[in-house]
Amino acid sequence: MDNKKHTDFLSIGTPAYILEEAKLLQNLEKIKYVQEQANVKVILALKAFALWKTFPLISKYLAGATASSLNEAQLITNHFKINKETLIKAHTYSPAYVPAEMEDLISKSSHITFNSLNQFQTYIDQCKGKVSCGLRVNPEWSSVETDLYNPSAKGSRLGEPIENLKEQLPSQIDGLHIHVLCESTSYDLEKLLAVFESKFSRYFHQLSWINLGGGHLMTQEDYDIEHLIKILKIFQSKYPHLEIILEPGSAVLWNVGMLTSTVLDIVENNNIKTAILDVSFTCHMPDTLEMPYRPNIVNASKEKIEQCIPYRLGGVSCLAGDYLEAYYFEKELNIGDTIIFKDMIHYTTVKTTMFNGVQHPSIYYYTSHKKLTKLRSFDFEDYEKRMC
Ligand SMILES: Cc1ncc(COP(=O)(O)O)c(C=O)c1O
C-alpha cells in the first residue's frame, strides 16, 4: 500500500471498513465488458453487499439488483435508480415468502422466483400479470466443497430437483433460476451448464429467461473472462430466445477494500501468543469462522515462515472461538500496532444480524403479571440505517 494512502487510512482511527472507489470502478468496468460482449444481463446480489450510498455508481454499470427480502427490495426501489424517473425493480428470490409481505414485494419486483412448486401455487394468482415468474431448480451438481455454501448438498432445501418436476412446467413460469457456484471459475460454469442442459433443457422452449445465479468470480485476477464470454455465447446460440441473467455479489466487490484494526493487548497461554484486536471475527468478518477462510493481512503471512513470529489474532468479543489461528509477522507485535485485513467488503457489513434483509424478530417482555409488553420492533429504516 502506498504511504500516503496508508497514513490517510489510519488517520480516521480503527476499526473501519474502507471501500476504495477506484477499485470498485475497475471491477464494474470488467463486468460491463462481459455484459456487453456476451450480451447478458448482470445484476448485483444485495446479499453480498448493500451499502446503498454506492448504488448510484453501480447502477451506471449493472443492469439491476437482486432482493431476497422485502427490506432488500425496498432498498433497491429507494436507491438503485438509473435516474429520478427510471426506477429499477428487483429480481426477487427467497427460499419462502412471507404472506403478509407478498403484495408489497410484488410491487417492488420485476421478477419473482419461487423456490418450490408449492410456493409457486400459493402465490401465482397474486403475481399474474404483474411480474415475470420463475422457478429455482436444483441441478444436484456443484463445484463448491463446503456444505455451508453448497446449495446442491444432499437434502438441500434450495430449488426443485428434476425428479419433482412433471413433463411440462406450469405455463405461467417464464424462467428458471440456478445458483450453485461460489467463488467459481468459468470452467466450473461450463460444467454446470452441461449438467443444467442435460437435465432441464426440455423445458427451455417455454421460457424467456434463465438466471445463472451468483458465484462467477469474473473480477479475480486469473479468471478467464474470454472463456466466460465464449461459453455464454455458445449457450445463447443454442437458445436465442432466452435472456441470460447472472447475479454475482462477490465479483462486484472483490478486493475493493479493507478492514483496519488496532492491537489492544497481547496475551500468552501455553506458549501461544494472541494479539487481541479492536475488531471481532464473529461480529465483523463472520465468514472467517463460518467457511472458515483465512483472509489476507497486510505484512503478515498465513503460512508458517520459520524466522517469523506467530500470533493468533483474537477478536474483542467474549466468544471463546472468536480468533484466527496464527499469522506470521516479521517483527514482534506491540500494543497500538495496526492490523489491516484485505478484501473485507463483501459478506461483512451485510452479514451480521440483518443478512439478506431478513426481518429482525420483535422483542417482547412477558411480565410476571402475564402482560406482554413490546420492547422493540424493527422496520425498513432500521435495516437501511444498518447498511449505510
Ligand atoms: C441466490 C443467490 N444469488 C446470488 C448470490 C451471490 O453469490 P456470490 O456473491 O458468490 O456471487 C447468492 C449467494 O449466496 C445466492 O444465494
The ligand as an SDF file (V2000), in Angstrom:
LIG
                    3D

 16 16  0  0  0  0  0  0  0  0999 V2000
  -29.4620  -16.9860   -4.9820 C   0  0  0  0  0  0  0  0  0  0  0  0
  -28.1290  -16.3080   -4.9230 C   0  0  0  0  0  0  0  0  0  0  0  0
  -27.7610  -15.4960   -5.9390 N   0  0  0  0  0  0  0  0  0  0  0  0
  -26.5680  -14.8460   -5.9240 C   0  0  0  0  0  0  0  0  0  0  0  0
  -25.6780  -14.9980   -4.8750 C   0  0  0  0  0  0  0  0  0  0  0  0
  -24.3700  -14.2430   -4.9230 C   0  0  0  0  0  0  0  0  0  0  0  0
  -23.2870  -15.1070   -4.9320 O   0  0  0  0  0  0  0  0  0  0  0  0
  -21.7770  -14.5640   -4.9740 P   0  0  0  0  0  0  0  0  0  0  0  0
  -21.6680  -13.4730   -4.0010 O   0  0  0  0  0  0  0  0  0  0  0  0
  -20.9670  -15.7620   -4.6180 O   0  0  0  0  0  0  0  0  0  0  0  0
  -21.5280  -14.1110   -6.3830 O   0  0  0  0  0  0  0  0  0  0  0  0
  -26.0140  -15.8420   -3.8020 C   0  0  0  0  0  0  0  0  0  0  0  0
  -25.0880  -16.0380   -2.6790 C   0  0  0  0  0  0  0  0  0  0  0  0
  -25.2980  -16.7260   -1.7520 O   0  0  0  0  0  0  0  0  0  0  0  0
  -27.2820  -16.5120   -3.8210 C   0  0  0  0  0  0  0  0  0  0  0  0
  -27.6450  -17.3050   -2.8060 O   0  0  0  0  0  0  0  0  0  0  0  0
  1  2  1  0
  2  3  1  0
  2 15  2  0
  3  4  2  0
  4  5  1  0
  5  6  1  0
  5 12  2  0
  6  7  1  0
  7  8  1  0
  8  9  2  0
  8 10  1  0
  8 11  1  0
 12 13  1  0
 12 15  1  0
 13 14  2  0
 15 16  1  0
M  END
$$$$
